[in-house]
Amino acid sequence: MDELMQQDYIDRMVKSLPVLRASIRITQKELAQRIGITRQSMMAIETRKRPLQWATYLALVLVFQQSKDSMQLLSSLSLFDEGSIQ
């Protein structure tokens, strides 16, 4: 996958993070703990003060794939496809 496509997935993920978190009913702190970053880092990512790295994007996808509701959102918002993890 090229860098532009990765950045497109990242941008869409950042924009959708609050909705995705709400779909699985967890806080920024809980989500941050699940993917191994601080709450402050999660907040900075959501407010676009810190860029979302590809490895963190992939960790988020794995978390959101665990819930039927958020998995449907991932698909409907075109935030992930099988080819994006190459």
Secondary structure, 3 states (H helix, E strand, C coil): CCHHHHHHHHHHHHHHHHHHHHHCCCCHHHHHHHHCCCHHHHHHHHCCCCCCCHHHHHHHHHHHCCCHHHHHHHHHCCCCCHHHHC
